[in-house]
């Protein structure tokens, strides 16, 4: 397997079992990070990872288990009908309604992340896209959408389809009066986009509270987006966080 430390290529796997184990380890670590960063809100929030062999199945956190306690062995495997085919805990129906439709519409997406993080949901109430105010927020320049018209807790597959349709080929969505949603070609990428998007919401809220922020011009924003917003940059930016959370909480890798 290629080194995780290479910024130029992703790991390669000798077997599908090896790739599945890695995705599940990344997913459990991502959920622990969400808990560490305060992105949990009761039973709300979910991250999914497509199974590398059963492409219409995905792994997801159980309903009602705190992000801070999730281990690899706690993850659920769910099929395209919403049946839990591996795991003992109940499934979050909102997770299935949203993520099943995103995974179906986007074959390129391996992982999707959503939670009710404080700054993301605060920003979502403004019904606005993020501006390119900082180098980090340029990762989302012309690469995120607004899913308007809040319709309550997403339990209907048709609403999931609407979210997936509105997302299109972008990396992120602001679900108005709800929160943030990000996707990626790896768990690493999708989760990094969520973390940095949440912080970009916080930065813009702070800037606008202090005065009138001056955005980066479109030419420089586009150039910066190419540098910090590509999928390899997203993947690589997650690696220090993964190393840290595994060193702090190694039990998350228990299978």
N, C-alpha and C positions, 0 to 999 in steps of 0.2 A: 504494500500500500504506500502511495506517495506520501511524503511528509506533509503534515498539516501546516507546517510553517512556510510552505511555498506560496507566495502571493500570486503566482502565475498559473497554477493548475490545481484542480480539485483532487482529492484522494481517488484512487482507483481500487476496485474491489475484486478479489478472486472469486467470490461466491455471492449469491443473493443474500444468504444468511448473514454474511459479514456486513453487507450494505444495510440490511434491516437493523442489525444491532446498532450500527452507528447512528442511523436516523432516530432510533428510540433513545439512545443515550443523549443525543443532541436535544431531543424533545423534552426529556425529563429535566435536563439542565436548564433549558429555556424556561420551563415552568417554575423552577426554583428561582431563577433570576427575576421573573415577574413577581414572585412573592417577595424577594429581597428588595425590589424597587418600589413596592407598594402598589402594584398594578392589580392586586386582588380586591374584589368587592363582593364579599359573601360567596355565593356559588356562581357568580358571573365570570365570564371570560373563558377562552379556550384557544388552544393551539393544536393544529393538526399536521400530520406528516403522512403523505401518501405511501402506501406499502410498495416496495420496489418490484414485487412479483405480482401481487393481486392489485392491479392498477386502479380498480374501482373500489378499493378498500382504503381506509385511512386509520391511523393511530391518533388517539385523542385522550386528553385528561378526563378522569371520571367526574361525574357530577357530584358536588358536595365534598370533594377532597381538597383540602387547602393546598395551594400551590407550593407552600413551604415544606410539605411533607411528601410530595410525589416522588416515587422511585420508578425506575424502568419497569419493574414488574407490575406496577399499578396501572399502566396504560391500557386503554381499551382498543381493540381492533373492531372496526365497524364496516359493514358492507354497504352497498349502494341502496339498500332498502331500509337502512337504519337499524339493522339487527346487530347486536353485540355478539361477535363470533369468538372473541377471546377477551376474558376479563370478567370480574365478578360485580363491579359497581354499576349503577345506572348511568345511562347516557344523557348528556345535556341535549334536549331536543332542539334548542336554538343553535347549538353547535352543528348538529346534523343539517338543519334547514339551510344554514348559511354555507358551511364548508363543503357539503356534498355538491352543491350547485357550482361553487367556484372550481372545485377539482374536476367536475364534469366539463365545464366550459373552457378550462385552461389546462390542456395537457402538459404545458410547460411548467405548471406550478406544482412543486413538491410539498410546499408547506404554506399555511395561512395562519395568521395570528390576530386575535381580537380580544380586547378587554376594556373595562370601564375605568381606565386610568384617569386621574384627576384632571390633568391639563388637557388631555385629549378630549374628554367629554365637555370641559369648559369651553374649549375652542369650537367644538362641534355645535354648540348652541348659537354661535354667531353666523352660521350658514355661509362660511367663506372658505376659500382655499387659502393655503399658506402662501405668504409672500417670500421671495428670495432675499431674506434679510441677513442671513449669515451663510458662511461656507457650508455648514452642515445642512441647512434647510434647502440649499440648492440641489441636494439629492432628489428632491421631490418636484423640482421645477418642471412644469409641463408633464409630470408623470404621476399625478394623483387627481382624483375626481371627488365630486361632492354627490353623495347619495341623499337627495332631498326628500321631504315629506315623511316625517317620523310616523310609523304605523303601529307602534307598540312592540312588545317582545316578539322577535322573529321566530315564529313556530310554523309558518306556512311555507311550503316549498316554492310557491309562486313568488313570495317575497324574497326568498333566497335567490331565485332566478333573476329577479329584478336587480338585486345587488350585484350579482355576477355580470349581468348585461351592462350595467352602468360602469362597473370596474373596467370592463373591456380588456385592453392589453397593458393597463397601468400597474404600477407596483403597490399602490395604496389608495384607500378611500377614506373620506371623512363621512361617517354615518351621522347625519344631523341629529342633534339632541340625544346622542347615543355614545359615540366613541370612535376609535380608529380601527382600521383593518389594513393589514399589510400581507403581501404574498412574496414568495421567492422560489428560486430553483433549488434551494436547499433550506433546511430548517434554520441554519445559521443566518442566511441572508434575510429570510422573512422576519426573524426575530430582531435582528439588528435594525431593520427598517422601522419596526415598531418602536424600539427603544429610542432611536434618534428622532423619530417623528414626534413622539411624546415630548421630548426635550425641545424640539423646535417649536411646538405649540407653547410650551412654557416660556421660551425665549421671546416669542412674539407677544404673548400676553404681557410680559414684563416690560418690553420695549414700548408697547402702546400705552401702558399705564404711566410710563415715565415721560413720554412726549410723542413726537411724530417721527417714527423711524424712517430712514432713507434706504430703500431697497437697492440691491445690486442691479446694475443695468442688464438688459436681456442678453446681450452678447456674452458678457462675463458669466451670467447665470447659466447659460447654455454650456459654456466651456467647462465651468465648474461641475455641472451636472454630469458631464461625460467622465470627469475625473473621480468624483466621490459617489456618484449614483449608479455606477455599473454593478452588475451582479457579483463580479469578483471582489470589488471593494466592499460590498455588503457582507460577503462571506468572510473575508479576511478580518473585517472589523469586529466580528463576533468572537474570534479565536481567543483574545486575552480574557474576555468575560467567561468563556467556557473553562479555560484553565483555572481561573480564580475560583469559580463556584465549585468545581470538582475538588480542588484542593481544600476548600473550606467545608464542603459537605460531601465527602466521598461516598456516603451511603446511598446517594441518589442513583448510583449505577447498579444497585442490587437488582438482579434478574429473578 
